[in-house]
Amino acid sequence: MDFVSPILDAASRLWDCTAKRAAYLTDLQETLESLRNAMEDLKTVAEDVKNKVDRAEEDREMRRTHEVDGWLHRVQVLEKEVREILQKGDQEIQQKCLGTCCPKNCRSSNKMGKITSKKLGAVTKLRSKGCFSDVADRLPRAAVDERPIEKTVGLDRMYAEVCRCIQDEQLGIIGLYGMGGAGKTTLVTKVNNEYFKTCNDFEVAIWVVVSRPASVEKVQEVIRNKLDIPDKRWRNRTEDEKAAEIFNVLKAKRFVMLLDDVWERLHLQKVGVPSPNSQNKSKVILTTRSLDVCRDMEAQKSIKVECLIEEEAINLFKEKVGETTLNSHPDIPQLAETAAKECEGLPLALITIGRAMVGKSTPQEWERAILMLQTYPSKFSGMGDHVFPVLKFSYDNLPNDTIKTCFLYLAIFPEDHVFFYQDLIFLWIGEGFLDEYVSIDEALNQGHHIIEHLKTVCLFENGEFDSVKMHDVIRDMALWLASEYRGNKNIILVEEVDTMEVYQVSKWKEAHRLYLSTSSLEELTIPPSFPNLLTLIVRNGGLETFPSGFFHFMPVIKVLDLSNARITKLPTGIGKLVSLQYLNLSNTDLRELSAELVTLKSLRYLILHSCLEIIFKEVISHLLMLRVFSIRFEYILSKRNDISSPIDKEEAKYSRKDDKAIYLHEDNKALLEELEGLDNINWVSLPIVGALSFQKLLNSQKLQNVMRCLHLWNLEGMSILQLPRIKHLRSLTIYRCGELQDIKVNLENERGRRGFVADYIPNSIFYNLQIVCVDKLPKLLDLTWIIYIPSLEHLSVHECESMKEVIGDASGVPKNLGIFSRLKGLYLYLVPNLRSISRRALSFPSLKTLYVTKCPNLRKLPLDSNSARNSLKTIEGTLEWWQCLQWEDESIQLTFTPYFKETSWLGKNEKMTFFSDAFSG
């Protein structure tokens, strides 16, 4: 029986196989139909998936997932395979034996049935995988998003400088600042598109327009979108949690953050931006209108984006005008250059005006346009709509109304006017803008603060010798704000004309502030009326006289500035200005101050620079409200070669005859006595002439307390000068003291101990002294005492034949004293025996200008590789002197050679008056 079991088992297996094959044969048509239906169902599902994919990919930032893409591809392949199977299966069914249901080729039909059944399973399985929660993913963002930009002109130099800073691994945060419309955003866009787009040093560059107020939330949102942080890690999170998310992504990347239009500090830590440094090699680059913002953002490098130089400006302007217009008439290219110069290099104005001139094909159209730019720029197409509103943002963001008022005040001055700090601040004080400050020193300090702030926000530009000026377009914007925009028609600027026509005067009745620049007022036969006039400024060196009655109808005038007029005597009627508070007669040909002034009972500020020789007695003592009295003698310096020589015949009428007069160039003790008797006086700038006058100063604590600018002249017989304790002194000039050999200071501090300026404590002896000028002191040996002047900014040494060292033996002085730490300018002229400025190298951290002329024995400068870093602008001198200098090593010479500027020595009549003009007040 054992052999039966294997036979039965084999028979069973044969039956199962035969039954299955029989099923393939009998069910082939049904299986084919099922496959056909399943495939149609799969195609329907695939079509739905593909539609979803297409909709998602309409957003260029989305791309189908690899899973979906693979599934759709398998559907296409399977559809082709199924199509072939169905075609063969249909053929197989049609090939049956005549009159039967059996196929002609059972083996082939069986195989087809098997394939069909297997493919049906594959279709069903693929169909089951056709359900997707997401059919597309967001594309990874490009490392740098290219931004739209027009063709740039004149940015190559700035672009190269910014790129150099980016390559410096020590610079993490770089600030670009400049006035509105100067091209800061265009420059950074160029850096983004051309530098970051082509270099592979950074994994991601993120551009954020910050604006004002700076919103951490908005900045975070921009960064999140760039970094593709998914919703599940972002939604319903706090600001701190979002910052942590950004930080965790960025800390693993080398990134660059481009922050455009920053108006105030943006706390990068609150945003989540890691601090860029030399380790992570990331960068933050910001644009702003304020240098203070660069400082607040802790920028290691701040770069001012300057306006274009003339050639670049003309090229940009012509680019916007276009060749067609430029070639339409032979005169137009030259007229285009004239129009471009009116923009003074400001790209925004160049572009706006250039576009406005497209199609203007006649010289007459260009001439009218130029005239409008010169007279009524706000009326020019695009200026009032596009240029001025952009610049106005800087004005709107000034911190308070006082600064805004001080800024708008400058609109009455003409283009390119240069303002020396003190002259400008005294005008502000005279106008009453700084009345909230009790003392003049406080008002002056606030005035300096206002100027510095206007410089940092690029509404003022730096000038030479502590001066500022306004860019022409900024000035036009200020005039627009002060008059048209704010609806105030009370500012009138009269441009330079030879004579003043009567019809022009009719506009003055409504004026509150008037600036006159004319060489003659002879046409005004009828006295003009100024019922509302608060300020009259007359600035023209050719104006010699005022018409009779000119000052009779100014009932409310507060400020009268006649500086630079060529008047030889006080205009008649000036004594009628009973409301006058500020009077400036500087740089006139006025020789005497007559008694007519005694009626000016409200006068508080009297400025008399470079003019007077005589003040009649008891004039000053009658000015009971006088707070500021400032007088300088540069007139005498420039008119005479020798102050000690007898006055010439032309001046004989003033020579020692009138006992009612104070002769300022002689003993002026009487003037000091009158000033001492004024209760309100608290700021004096005055030459002290002669030993008696100097003794009066030494004996008067009040005079020492009010003295701010001291000029010591002709101290006869004095070989040692012991300077009195004048702790508020700002400027000191010592002139023509022929016997003077040494200058000493009292080093006792408030506790009676000798020390070094009481460790630099403000209000200690000479802490406020910023300017020292010594001139014509033939026996003076050195100026070692100036090491005790911590705030010294400018030092001038002129015609000191015996001086061999500026600073002598300072071996006992601590090295941390910081000698010349704030010195900006050092001027050495005609010091023939000078051999040394200092025996040791000095750091000069603030030095901008070193001027050396006619000092043939000065062969070595106190400079080393650490001197004047980041401050020096020029070293001026003759080429012969420069070539003979000796250096510690060649590297130091190479360091300072780029700063050298050859200059010719000043002639006999030029002397150093340019220095005292700029600083002595």
Residue pairs with C-beta under 8 A, 6 or more apart in sequence:
21 106
21 110
23 113
24 31
24 109
24 110
24 112
24 113
24 114
24 117
25 102
25 103
25 106
25 109
25 110
25 113
26 101
27 113
28 89
28 92
28 93
28 109
28 112
28 113
28 116
29 93
31 89
31 113
31 116
31 117
31 120
32 85
32 86
32 89
32 90
32 93
32 116
34 120
35 82
35 85
35 86
35 89
35 116
35 119
35 120
35 123
36 82
36 86
38 120
38 123
38 124
38 127
39 78
39 79
39 82
39 86
39 123
41 127
42 75
42 78
42 79
42 123
42 126
42 127
42 130
43 75
43 79
45 127
45 130
46 71
46 72
46 75
46 130
49 68
49 71
49 72
49 130
49 132
49 135
50 72
52 132
52 135
52 136
53 64
53 68
53 72
53 135
53 136
56 62
56 64
56 135
56 136
57 63
57 64
57 136
60 139
61 138
61 139
61 141
62 136
62 137
62 138
62 139
63 136
63 137
63 138
63 139
64 72
64 135
64 136
64 137
65 132
65 134
65 135
65 136
65 137
67 132
68 132
68 135
68 136
71 126
71 129
71 130
71 132
74 126
75 126
78 119
78 122
78 123
78 126
81 119
82 119
82 123
85 112
85 115
85 116
85 119
88 112
89 112
89 116
92 103
92 108
92 109
92 112
93 103
95 103
95 104
95 105
96 102
96 103
96 104
97 103
97 104
103 109
138 228
140 228
141 204
141 226
141 227
141 228
143 196
143 202
143 203
143 204
143 205
144 192
144 193
144 196
144 197
144 202
144 204
144 205
145 192
145 205
145 207
145 226
146 192
146 193
146 197
147 189
147 192
147 193
147 207
149 186
149 189
149 190
149 193
150 186
151 319
152 186
152 190
153 308
153 312
153 315
153 316
153 319
154 308
154 309
154 312
154 313
154 315
154 316
154 347
155 183
155 186
155 187
155 190
158 183
158 187
158 303
158 305
158 306
159 187
159 190
159 191
159 194
159 195
161 303
162 174
162 176
162 187
162 188
162 191
162 285
162 303
163 191
163 195
165 171
165 174
165 301
165 303
166 174
166 191
166 195
166 256
166 283
166 285
168 301
169 278
169 281
170 278
170 300
171 283
171 300
171 301
172 275
172 276
172 277
172 278
172 282
172 283
172 284
172 300
173 276
173 283
173 284
173 285
173 286
173 297
173 298
173 299
173 300
173 301
174 283
174 284
174 285
174 286
174 299
174 300
174 301
174 302
174 303
175 285
175 286
175 287
175 288
175 291
175 293
175 294
175 297
175 299
175 301
175 302
175 303
176 184
176 187
176 188
176 285
176 286
176 287
176 288
176 302
176 303
176 305
177 184
177 287
177 288
177 289
177 290
177 291
177 293
177 294
177 302
177 303
177 304
177 305
177 458
178 184
178 289
178 304
178 305
178 306
178 458
179 289
179 307
179 346
179 391
179 394
179 458
179 459
179 471
179 474
180 289
180 348
180 390
180 391
180 393
180 394
180 458
181 346
181 347
181 348
181 349
181 387
181 390
181 391
181 473
182 305
182 306
182 307
182 346
182 347
182 348
182 458
183 305
183 308
183 347
183 348
184 260
184 287
184 288
184 305
185 260
185 261
185 287
186 347
187 287
187 305
188 258
188 260
188 285
188 287
191 258
191 285
192 205
192 207
192 258
196 202
196 205
196 256
201 254
201 281
202 254
202 255
202 256
202 282
202 283
203 253
203 254
203 255
204 226
204 227
204 253
204 255
204 256
205 255
205 256
205 258
206 222
206 223
206 226
206 227
206 255
206 256
206 257
206 258
207 222
207 258
207 260
208 219
208 222
208 223
208 257
208 258
208 259
208 260
209 260
209 261
210 219
210 259
210 260
210 261
210 262
210 263
210 266
210 286
211 261
211 263
212 261
212 263
212 264
212 397
213 263
213 264
214 262
214 263
214 264
214 265
214 266
216 239
216 243
216 266
216 267
216 270
216 271
217 239
219 266
219 271
220 239
220 242
220 243
220 246
220 271
220 272
223 246
223 250
223 271
223 272
223 273
224 234
224 242
224 245
224 246
227 246
227 249
227 250
229 245
229 246
229 249
233 245
234 242
234 245
237 245
239 270
242 272
243 269
243 270
243 271
243 272
244 272
245 272
246 271
246 272
246 273
247 272
247 273
247 274
250 272
250 273
250 274
250 282
251 274
251 280
253 282
254 280
254 281
254 282
255 282
255 283
256 282
256 283
256 284
256 285
257 268
257 273
257 276
257 282
257 283
257 284
257 285
258 285
258 286
259 266
259 284
259 285
259 286
259 287
260 286
260 287
261 287
261 288
262 286
262 287
262 288
262 293
262 297
263 288
263 289
263 290
263 293
263 397
264 293
264 296
265 293
265 296
265 297
266 297
268 275
268 284
269 275
273 284
274 280
274 282
276 282
276 283
276 284
284 297
286 293
286 294
286 297
286 299
287 305
288 294
288 297
289 393
289 394
289 397
289 457
289 458
290 456
290 457
290 458
291 302
291 304
291 455
291 456
291 457
291 458
292 453
292 456
292 457
294 302
295 302
304 458
306 345
307 313
307 344
307 345
307 346
307 347
307 471
308 316
308 345
308 346
308 347
308 350
309 345
310 341
310 345
312 345
313 340
313 341
313 343
313 344
313 345
313 350
314 336
314 337
314 340
314 341
316 340
316 347
316 350
316 351
316 354
317 336
317 337
317 339
317 340
317 343
317 350
317 353
317 354
318 326
318 333
318 336
318 340
318 354
319 354
320 350
320 351
320 354
320 355
320 358
321 336
321 354
321 357
321 358
322 358
325 332
325 357
325 358
325 359
325 360
325 361
326 332
326 333
326 336
328 361
328 362
329 361
329 362
329 363
331 363
331 366
332 361
332 363
332 366
335 363
335 366
335 367
335 370
336 357
336 366
338 370
339 353
339 357
339 366
339 369
339 370
339 373
340 350
340 354
342 353
342 370
342 373
342 374
342 377
342 472
343 349
343 350
343 353
343 472
343 473
344 471
344 472
344 473
346 471
346 473
348 386
348 387
348 390
348 391
349 383
349 387
349 473
352 382
352 383
352 386
352 387
353 369
353 373
353 380
353 382
353 383
355 382
356 369
356 380
356 381
356 382
357 366
357 369
360 366
360 369
369 380
372 379
372 380
373 380
377 383
377 473
377 476
377 480
378 384
378 388
378 476
378 479
378 480
378 484
383 476
384 480
384 484
387 473
387 477
388 476
388 477
388 480
388 481
388 485
391 473
391 474
391 477
392 477
392 481
392 485
394 457
394 458
394 459
395 404
395 407
395 459
395 477
395 478
395 481
397 457
398 404
398 407
398 453
398 457
399 453
402 433
402 434
402 436
402 450
403 450
403 453
403 454
405 433
406 428
406 433
406 447
406 450
406 454
407 454
407 459
407 478
408 478
408 481
408 482
409 427
409 428
409 431
409 433
409 513
410 417
410 419
410 424
410 470
410 475
410 478
411 475
411 478
411 479
411 481
411 482
411 483
411 491
411 493
412 491
412 492
412 493
412 513
412 514
412 515
412 535
412 537
413 419
413 470
413 475
413 493
413 515
413 537
414 493
414 495
414 496
414 515
414 517
415 472
415 475
416 469
416 472
417 469
417 470
418 463
418 467
418 468
418 469
419 463
419 467
419 468
419 469
420 465
420 466
420 467
420 918
420 921
421 447
421 448
421 451
421 466
421 467
421 468
422 444
422 921
423 921
424 447
424 451
424 468
425 434
425 443
425 444
425 447
425 448
425 451
426 582
426 584
426 605
426 607
426 628
426 630
427 559
427 561
427 582
428 434
428 447
428 450
429 440
429 443
429 444
429 447
429 582
429 605
429 628
430 558
430 559
430 581
430 582
430 604
430 605
431 534
431 535
431 558
431 559
431 582
432 558
432 581
434 443
434 446
434 447
437 443
437 446
439 682
440 627
440 628
440 682
440 683
441 683
441 708
441 728
451 460
451 468
454 460
454 468
455 461
455 462
455 468
459 470
459 474
460 468
460 469
460 470
461 468
461 469
461 470
461 471
462 468
463 469
464 918
465 825
465 914
465 915
465 918
465 919
466 918
466 919
467 918
470 478
479 491
479 493
482 488
482 491
483 489
483 490
483 491
489 510
490 510
490 511
490 512
490 513
490 532
491 511
491 512
491 513
492 507
492 508
492 511
492 513
492 514
492 515
493 515
494 500
494 504
494 514
494 515
494 516
494 517
494 518
495 517
496 517
496 518
496 540
497 517
497 518
498 518
498 519
498 520
499 518
499 519
499 520
499 521
499 522
499 523
500 516
500 518
500 520
500 521
500 523
500 524
501 523
502 523
502 524
502 526
505 524
505 528
508 514
508 528
508 529
508 530
508 533
509 529
509 530
509 531
509 532
510 532
511 530
511 532
511 533
512 532
512 533
512 534
512 535
513 533
513 534
513 535
513 537
514 530
514 533
514 535
514 536
514 537
515 537
515 539
516 536
516 537
516 538
516 539
516 540
517 538
517 539
517 540
518 540
518 543
519 540
519 542
519 543
520 542
520 543
521 543
521 545
521 546
521 547
521 550
522 545
522 547
524 547
524 550
525 547
527 547
527 548
527 549
527 550
527 552
527 553
528 550
528 553
529 553
530 536
530 553
530 554
530 557
531 553
531 555
531 556
532 556
533 554
533 556
533 557
534 556
534 557
534 558
534 559
535 557
535 558
535 559
535 560
535 561
536 554
536 557
536 559
536 560
536 561
537 559
537 561
538 561
538 562
538 565
539 561
539 563
539 564
539 565
540 564
540 565
541 564
541 565
541 566
542 566
543 565
543 566
543 567
544 565
544 566
544 567
544 568
545 567
545 571
546 567
546 571
546 572
548 572
548 573
549 572
549 573
550 571
550 573
551 571
551 572
551 573
551 574
551 576
551 577
552 573
552 576
554 576
554 577
555 579
556 579
557 577
557 579
557 580
558 579
558 580
558 581
558 582
559 580
559 581
559 582
560 574
560 577
560 580
560 582
560 583
560 584
561 582
561 583
561 584
562 571
562 584
562 585
562 588
563 584
563 585
563 586
563 587
563 588
563 607
563 609
564 586
564 587
564 588
565 588
566 588
566 589
567 588
567 589
567 590
568 588
568 589
568 590
568 591
569 590
569 591
569 592
569 594
570 590
570 593
570 594
570 596
570 597
574 596
574 597
575 596
575 597
575 598
575 599
575 600
576 599
577 600
578 599
578 600
578 601
578 602
579 602
580 600
580 602
580 603
581 602
581 603
581 604
581 605
581 625
582 603
582 604
582 605
582 607
583 600
583 603
583 605
583 606
583 607
584 605
584 607
585 607
585 608
585 611
585 612
586 607
586 608
586 609
586 610
586 611
587 609
587 610
587 611
587 635
588 611
589 611
590 611
590 612
591 611
591 612
591 613
591 614
591 654
592 612
592 613
592 614
592 615
592 616
592 654
592 661
593 608
593 612
593 614
593 615
593 616
593 619
594 616
594 619
595 616
595 618
595 619
597 603
597 619
597 622
597 623
598 618
598 619
598 622
598 623
600 623
601 623
601 624
601 625
602 625
603 623
603 625
603 626
604 625
604 626
604 627
604 628
604 680
605 626
605 627
605 628
606 623
606 626
606 628
606 629
606 630
607 628
607 630
608 629
608 630
608 631
608 632
609 630
609 631
609 632
609 634
609 921
610 632
610 633
610 634
610 635
610 638
610 917
611 635
612 631
612 635
612 664
613 636
613 651
613 654
613 663
613 664
613 665
614 654
614 658
614 661
614 662
614 663
614 664
615 661
615 662
615 664
615 671
616 660
616 661
616 662
617 660
617 661
617 662
617 670
617 674
618 674
620 626
620 629
620 671
620 674
620 675
620 678
621 674
621 677
621 678
623 678
624 678
624 679
624 680
625 680
626 678
626 680
626 681
627 680
627 681
627 682
627 683
628 681
628 682
628 683
628 684
629 675
629 681
629 683
629 684
629 685
629 686
630 683
630 684
630 685
630 686
630 709
630 921
631 664
631 685
631 686
631 687
632 685
632 687
632 709
632 711
632 916
632 920
632 921
633 664
633 665
633 687
633 711
633 713
634 913
634 916
634 917
634 920
636 643
636 665
637 643
637 911
637 913
637 916
638 909
638 913
641 908
641 909
643 665
643 713
643 714
643 736
644 714
644 736
647 654
647 655
654 661
654 663
656 663
656 666
662 668
662 670
662 671
664 671
664 687
664 689
665 689
665 713
666 689
666 690
667 689
667 690
667 692
667 693
668 686
668 687
668 688
668 689
668 690
668 693
669 690
669 692
669 693
669 696
671 686
672 686
672 688
672 693
672 696
672 697
672 700
672 703
673 696
675 681
675 684
675 686
675 703
675 706
676 700
676 702
676 703
681 706
682 705
682 706
683 706
683 708
684 703
684 706
684 707
684 708
684 709
685 707
685 708
685 709
685 710
685 711
685 731
685 920
685 921
686 707
686 709
686 710
686 711
687 711
687 712
687 713
688 694
688 697
688 710
688 711
688 712
688 713
689 713
689 714
690 713
690 714
690 715
690 716
691 715
691 716
691 717
691 718
694 712
694 715
696 703
697 703
697 704
697 707
697 724
698 724
704 724
704 725
704 726
705 728
706 728
707 726
707 728
707 729
708 728
708 729
708 730
708 731
709 729
709 730
709 731
709 732
709 733
709 920
709 921
710 726
710 729
710 731
710 732
710 733
711 732
711 733
711 735
711 920
712 721
712 732
712 733
712 734
712 735
712 737
713 735
713 736
713 737
714 735
714 736
714 737
715 721
715 737
715 740
716 739
717 739
718 737
718 739
718 740
719 739
719 740
719 741
719 742
719 779
720 740
720 741
720 742
720 743
720 744
721 734
721 737
721 740
721 742
721 743
721 744
722 744
722 745
722 746
723 732
723 743
723 744
723 745
723 746
723 785
724 746
725 746
725 765
726 766
727 763
727 764
727 765
727 766
727 767
727 768
728 768
729 766
729 768
729 769
730 768
730 769
730 770
730 771
731 769
731 770
731 771
731 772
731 773
731 919
731 920
731 921
732 769
732 771
732 772
732 773
733 772
733 773
733 774
733 775
733 916
733 920
734 740
734 743
734 773
734 774
734 775
734 777
735 773
735 774
735 775
735 776
735 777
736 775
736 776
736 777
737 777
738 776
738 777
738 778
738 779
739 779
740 777
740 779
740 780
741 779
741 780
741 781
741 802
742 780
742 781
743 780
743 783
743 785
744 785
745 765
745 766
745 785
745 788
746 765
747 754
747 755
747 756
747 757
747 765
747 788
748 754
749 755
749 757
749 758
749 764
749 765
750 758
750 764
756 788
756 813
756 814
756 817
757 764
757 765
757 766
757 767
757 788
757 789
757 790
758 764
758 765
760 767
760 790
761 767
762 768
765 788
766 788
766 789
766 790
767 790
767 791
768 791
769 789
769 791
769 792
770 791
770 792
770 793
770 794
771 792
771 793
771 794
771 795
771 919
771 920
772 783
772 786
772 789
772 792
772 794
772 795
772 796
773 794
773 795
773 796
773 798
773 912
773 915
773 916
773 919
773 920
774 780
774 783
774 796
774 797
774 798
774 800
775 796
775 798
775 799
775 912
776 798
776 799
776 800
777 799
777 800
778 799
778 800
778 801
778 802
779 802
780 800
780 802
780 803
781 802
781 803
781 804
781 805
781 808
782 803
782 804
782 805
782 806
782 807
782 808
783 795
783 797
783 803
783 806
783 807
784 805
784 807
784 808
784 809
784 810
786 792
786 795
786 807
787 807
787 810
787 813
787 817
787 819
790 818
790 821
790 822
791 822
792 820
792 822
792 823
793 822
793 823
793 824
793 825
793 846
794 823
794 824
794 825
794 826
794 827
794 915
794 919
795 806
795 823
795 825
795 826
795 827
796 827
796 829
796 912
796 915
796 916
797 803
797 806
797 827
797 828
797 829
797 831
797 834
798 827
798 829
798 830
798 831
798 911
798 912
799 829
799 830
799 831
800 831
800 834
801 831
801 832
801 833
802 833
803 831
803 833
803 834
804 833
804 834
804 835
804 836
805 834
805 835
805 836
805 837
805 838
805 839
806 828
806 834
806 836
806 837
806 838
807 819
807 836
807 837
807 838
807 839
809 839
810 819
810 838
810 839
810 840
813 819
818 843
819 838
819 842
820 826
820 838
820 842
820 844
820 847
821 843
821 845
821 846
822 846
823 844
823 846
823 847
824 846
824 847
824 848
824 849
825 847
825 848
825 849
825 850
825 851
826 837
826 847
826 849
826 850
826 851
827 849
827 851
827 912
827 915
828 834
828 837
828 851
828 852
828 853
828 855
828 858
829 851
829 852
829 853
829 854
829 855
829 905
829 906
829 912
830 853
830 854
830 855
831 854
831 855
831 858
832 854
832 855
832 856
832 857
833 857
834 855
834 857
834 858
835 857
835 858
835 859
836 858
836 860
836 862
837 858
837 861
837 862
838 862
839 862
840 862
841 862
841 863
841 864
841 866
841 867
842 862
842 863
842 867
843 866
843 867
843 868
844 863
844 867
844 868
844 871
844 872
845 868
845 869
845 871
846 871
847 867
847 868
847 871
847 872
848 871
848 872
848 873
848 874
849 873
849 874
849 875
849 876
850 861
850 872
850 874
850 875
850 876
851 876
851 877
851 903
852 858
852 875
852 876
852 877
852 881
853 876
853 877
853 878
853 881
853 903
853 905
853 906
854 905
855 881
856 881
858 881
859 884
859 885
859 886
860 885
860 886
860 887
861 885
861 896
863 892
863 896
864 888
864 892
865 891
865 892
865 895
872 896
872 899
873 899
874 899
874 900
874 901
875 882
875 896
875 899
875 900
875 901
876 900
876 901
876 902
876 903
877 900
877 902
877 903
878 902
878 903
878 904
878 905
879 902
882 900
882 902
885 893
887 893
906 912
